[in-house]
Amino acid sequence: MSSAASCTTNERHTDHPGEEHPGLPLPLVHRARREDAFVTGWQRAGAEGSFVVSGRWPAHHPFFPPVDGTYDPLLVAETMRQAGILIVHAGYAVPVGYQFLLSTFRYSCATELLRVDAGPADIDVLVQCSDIEWRKLRPQSMRIAMTVRRGGNVVARGLFVAKFISPSIYVRLRGERAVPRTWVSDAVPVPPAPAGRTRAEDVVIAPAAEPGQWLLRVDTTHPTLFQGRKDHVPGMLLFEAARQTAQVLHAPSPFVPACGEIAFHRYAEFDSPCLIQAERLPSQGAVRVVGKQDGAPVFSSVFTERTAAACVPVGAGQPA
């Protein structure tokens, strides 16, 4: 087992103004802009593989604005993603520059506890790492379960499974596609309001030729969705495209995706159309959204809105 995984209770790193620590380097959460980094510090907990990550949600974020008076559940999901990335780098010494390959990501939110106040909300994320596969002294995959607390209340839970690969292996895996590039789709987006947006530049889907289908829109100049040059479509964009598609099905009523899960099957490329299809499921408020490129699945997801009777809970005890 790596020495980086040994647990202590006094190791603490924060990014709160006025404290003695210089702050978390943004590369540790794979962000380039401070306003898009929602975690602020971390410390080891008592049990092996356990950590506590502190965070702060702004009352308004240009890309993650409130949804029907609550914090955007995808803001909550992004916070959990950042918390997991932080712990992998800082807690387990996986170098910055390694690629994260997420196979699955699930979350569930208690939206009644996510009402937006006038100011920012301080939160903490309990992180539990398990099922770690080691390669010598470095983890190469793990399962990360998260519990988000606000004001002492549990407001969300999440789970993802990820692998970590070195830059050299990534280049071998991607081949000639491992070259960052600029790309802006020329497809005309759907109007912002049906997609749950107020700005056209935040809409990531466009109408397709057939009714009930959409095309993924990519703009590598988007300041939140693309932070640093990429050679493929990031998972956050695919997640957002799935949410916007579910919202279009519910328009004009707001769709609050209290629970969501997504499976990533392959990389989404810039230069080939990604077709998105959606359908309502028999369970109340549930929508399945899938994306395909060149006839092969890229992602599959299910969202459940907050009016549903219950969301399927996620956590350390649930299989990925």
C-alpha positions as a printed Julia matrix, in Angstrom:
320×3 Matrix{Float64}:
   0.0    0.0     0.0
   1.23   3.47   -0.82
   2.48   5.65    1.98
   0.32   8.38    0.47
  -2.72   6.42    1.59
  -1.74   6.24    5.25
  -4.26   8.05    7.42
  -3.54  10.86    9.8
  -5.98  13.16   11.53
  -3.96  16.35   11.64
  -3.23  16.87    7.94
  -5.37  19.76    6.74
  -5.28  21.98    3.68
  -7.67  24.86    3.08
  -8.41  27.7     0.74
 -10.41  29.96    3.06
  -9.32  33.64    3.08
  -7.54  34.69    6.24
  -6.22  31.23    7.09
  -2.54  30.43    7.07
  -2.61  28.07    4.11
  -1.88  29.48    0.63
  -4.92  27.81   -0.94
  -5.58  24.81   -3.1
  -3.8   24.86   -6.46
  -6.48  24.82   -9.15
  -4.88  21.93  -11.08
  -5.73  19.69   -8.11
  -9.42  20.02   -9.06
  -8.83  20.25  -12.83
 -10.05  23.84  -12.99
  -8.41  26.91  -14.48
 -10.65  29.59  -12.95
 -11.09  30.14   -9.23
 -14.81  30.9    -9.65
 -15.35  27.4   -11.05
 -13.61  25.63   -8.16
 -16.22  24.71   -5.56
 -13.99  22.87   -3.08
 -11.8   24.84   -0.74
  -9.87  22.42    1.47
  -9.39  18.86    2.64
  -8.23  16.76    5.55
  -7.89  13.1     6.34
 -10.46  11.5     8.61
  -9.85   8.76   11.14
 -10.56   5.69    9.03
  -8.4    4.54    6.16
  -9.65   5.9     2.85
 -11.8    8.55    4.58
 -11.47  12.28    3.98
 -13.41  15.47    4.56
 -13.45  18.09    1.8
 -14.73  21.59    2.49
 -16.49  23.61   -0.16
 -18.5   26.71   -0.93
 -21.36  27.28   -3.34
 -21.94  30.79   -4.68
 -25.47  32.16   -4.5
 -25.24  32.57   -8.26
 -22.87  31.08  -10.8
 -23.02  32.08  -14.48
 -23.16  28.47  -15.69
 -24.8   26.81  -12.66
 -27.57  29.28  -11.74
 -30.34  28.27   -9.33
 -33.0   25.95  -10.76
 -36.47  26.85   -9.52
 -35.04  28.36   -6.34
 -32.6   25.56   -5.46
 -28.94  25.02   -6.09
 -28.5   23.29   -9.42
 -28.11  19.55   -8.76
 -25.43  19.48  -11.45
 -23.51  22.07   -9.4
 -23.75  19.58   -6.52
 -22.57  16.78   -8.81
 -19.68  18.89  -10.1
 -18.67  19.65   -6.5
 -18.55  15.94   -5.74
 -16.53  15.3    -8.88
 -14.02  17.96   -7.83
 -13.87  16.54   -4.3
 -13.02  13.11   -5.67
 -10.39  14.47   -8.04
  -8.82  16.47   -5.21
  -8.5   13.44   -2.96
  -7.03  11.28   -5.71
  -4.32  13.87   -6.35
  -3.7   15.22   -2.84
  -4.6   12.2    -0.73
  -3.14   9.46   -2.91
  -0.37  11.32   -4.75
  -1.62  10.59   -8.26
   0.28  13.22  -10.28
  -1.49  16.13  -11.93
  -1.45  15.36  -15.63
  -2.77  11.84  -15.25
  -6.03  11.28  -17.09
  -9.2   10.35  -15.18
 -11.45   7.83  -16.91
 -14.89   7.83  -15.31
 -17.01   4.81  -16.11
 -20.05   5.67  -13.99
 -21.28   8.59  -11.91
 -24.41   8.66   -9.75
 -25.86  11.29   -7.45
 -29.02  11.98   -5.48
 -30.06  15.27   -3.88
 -32.53  16.29   -1.19
 -33.65  19.35   -3.13
 -35.76  20.67   -0.25
 -32.45  21.27    1.57
 -30.82  23.02   -1.38
 -32.72  26.3    -1.26
 -30.49  29.22   -2.25
 -29.82  31.86    0.41
 -28.69  35.43   -0.13
 -25.03  34.57    0.31
 -22.74  31.63   -0.41
 -23.32  28.26    1.26
 -20.51  26.47    3.07
 -20.63  22.7     2.71
 -18.46  19.71    3.38
 -18.11  16.45    1.51
 -17.34  13.19    3.28
 -15.27  11.12    0.87
 -14.78   7.37    1.2
 -12.37   5.61   -1.16
 -12.6    1.85   -1.58
 -11.96  -1.04   -3.98
  -8.56   0.46   -4.77
  -6.43  -1.33   -7.33
  -2.74  -0.58   -6.95
   0.09  -0.59   -9.43
   3.22  -0.65   -7.33
   2.83   2.34   -4.98
   0.18   4.23   -6.97
  -3.57   3.57   -7.28
  -4.77   2.92  -10.81
  -8.5    2.74  -10.08
 -10.9    3.21   -7.18
 -14.49   3.65   -6.14
 -15.3    7.0    -4.5
 -18.47   7.53   -2.45
 -19.43  10.99   -1.24
 -21.88  12.49    1.24
 -22.52  16.25    1.05
 -23.54  18.08    4.21
 -24.88  21.61    4.56
 -25.55  23.06    7.98
 -25.26  19.62    9.51
 -27.85  18.11    7.15
 -27.09  15.52    4.48
 -28.18  17.16    1.22
 -26.7   14.82   -1.39
 -24.88  11.57   -1.96
 -22.78  10.5    -4.9
 -20.63   7.73   -6.25
 -18.22   7.34   -9.13
 -15.75   4.77  -10.34
 -12.59   5.98  -12.08
  -9.29   4.83  -13.51
  -6.13   6.94  -13.67
  -3.68   6.62  -16.53
  -0.34   8.26  -17.18
   0.15  10.75  -20.03
   2.25   8.23  -21.97
  -0.39   5.53  -21.74
  -3.07   8.03  -22.67
  -1.19   8.98  -25.84
  -0.88   5.32  -26.78
  -4.6    4.83  -26.08
  -5.75   7.84  -28.09
  -3.19   7.62  -30.88
  -3.38  10.44  -33.41
  -6.43  11.86  -31.62
  -4.36  12.79  -28.55
  -3.91  16.32  -29.9
  -5.82  19.19  -28.26
  -7.78  21.25  -30.74
 -10.26  24.08  -31.1
 -13.78  23.28  -32.22
 -17.01  25.27  -32.5
 -20.13  23.54  -33.79
 -22.03  25.32  -36.53
 -25.39  23.75  -35.6
 -27.97  26.31  -34.47
 -28.84  25.69  -30.79
 -32.33  25.16  -29.49
 -33.72  28.35  -27.88
 -32.3   28.91  -24.39
 -35.6   28.88  -22.46
 -36.75  25.34  -23.4
 -33.26  24.09  -22.56
 -33.44  25.71  -19.12
 -30.92  28.39  -19.98
 -30.91  32.17  -20.28
 -27.84  32.51  -22.5
 -27.51  31.01  -25.96
 -23.8   30.33  -25.42
 -24.7   27.87  -22.63
 -26.97  25.72  -24.82
 -25.18  22.54  -25.84
 -27.85  20.81  -27.95
 -29.31  21.56  -31.38
 -32.34  20.13  -33.19
 -31.65  17.06  -35.33
 -33.34  16.05  -38.57
 -35.79  13.69  -36.84
 -38.27  14.8   -34.14
 -37.25  13.77  -30.65
 -33.56  13.81  -31.5
 -30.87  16.37  -30.9
 -27.25  17.0   -31.82
 -24.49  17.75  -29.35
 -23.04  21.25  -29.72
 -19.39  21.81  -28.83
 -17.68  25.15  -28.27
 -14.15  24.81  -26.92
 -14.09  28.54  -26.09
 -16.75  28.13  -23.37
 -15.05  29.31  -20.16
 -16.65  26.78  -17.79
 -17.04  23.68  -19.93
 -13.51  23.89  -21.36
 -10.7   24.83  -18.99
  -7.53  24.01  -20.78
  -7.29  22.56  -24.27
  -8.94  19.18  -24.86
  -8.73  16.45  -27.45
 -12.25  15.14  -26.76
 -15.61  16.27  -25.38
 -15.44  16.44  -21.56
 -17.87  14.48  -19.43
 -19.31  17.63  -17.88
 -20.53  18.74  -21.28
 -22.16  15.35  -21.94
 -23.86  15.46  -18.55
 -25.15  18.96  -19.27
 -26.36  17.94  -22.73
 -28.34  15.09  -21.18
 -29.89  17.45  -18.62
 -30.82  20.03  -21.26
 -32.45  17.33  -23.35
 -34.53  16.2   -20.35
 -35.48  19.83  -19.74
 -36.67  20.24  -23.34
 -39.02  17.3   -22.82
 -40.49  19.03  -19.77
 -40.63  22.59  -21.12
 -42.03  25.02  -20.21
 -42.03  23.59  -16.67
 -38.65  23.67  -14.92
 -36.96  20.29  -14.61
 -34.95  19.81  -11.43
 -32.84  16.65  -11.85
 -32.78  15.62   -8.2
 -31.18  12.29   -9.06
 -29.02  11.32  -11.96
 -26.7    8.65  -13.22
 -24.53   8.49  -16.29
 -22.34   5.82  -17.84
 -19.55   6.78  -20.22
 -18.91   4.17  -22.9
 -16.28   5.81  -25.12
 -14.68   9.16  -25.87
 -16.87  11.67  -27.69
 -14.93  13.22  -30.56
 -15.22  16.77  -31.87
 -15.38  16.0   -35.58
 -18.28  13.54  -35.77
 -21.97  14.29  -35.03
 -23.14  13.0   -31.65
 -26.84  12.14  -31.84
 -28.84  12.44  -28.62
 -32.13  10.64  -28.01
 -34.44  10.86  -25.02
 -37.53   9.14  -23.72
 -39.75   9.42  -20.69
 -39.7    6.35  -18.47
 -42.75   4.8   -16.79
 -41.59   5.93  -13.35
 -42.77   9.42  -12.5
 -40.46  12.21  -13.59
 -37.73   9.95  -15.04
 -36.05  10.52  -18.4
 -33.49   8.34  -20.17
 -31.02  10.14  -22.44
 -28.46   8.41  -24.64
 -25.8    9.72  -26.99
 -24.36   7.91  -30.0
 -21.54   8.73  -32.36
 -20.9    6.83  -35.59
 -23.58   4.38  -34.46
 -21.77   3.47  -31.23
 -22.94   4.5   -27.73
 -21.04   7.37  -26.11
 -23.06   7.8   -22.93
 -26.32   6.69  -21.36
 -28.04   8.5   -18.51
 -31.2    8.68  -16.45
 -32.5   11.74  -14.61
 -35.33  11.83  -12.09
 -36.98  15.09  -11.17
 -37.71  16.15   -7.63
 -41.46  15.57   -7.92
 -40.88  11.84   -8.14
 -41.87   9.8    -5.09
 -38.26   8.88   -4.35
 -34.86   8.73   -5.94
 -32.78   5.6    -5.79
 -30.18   6.29   -3.07
 -26.53   5.94   -3.95
 -23.63   5.26   -1.67
 -20.76   3.01   -0.77
 -22.97  -0.03   -0.52
 -24.48   0.17   -3.99
 -22.81  -1.48   -6.96
 -21.6    0.69   -9.78
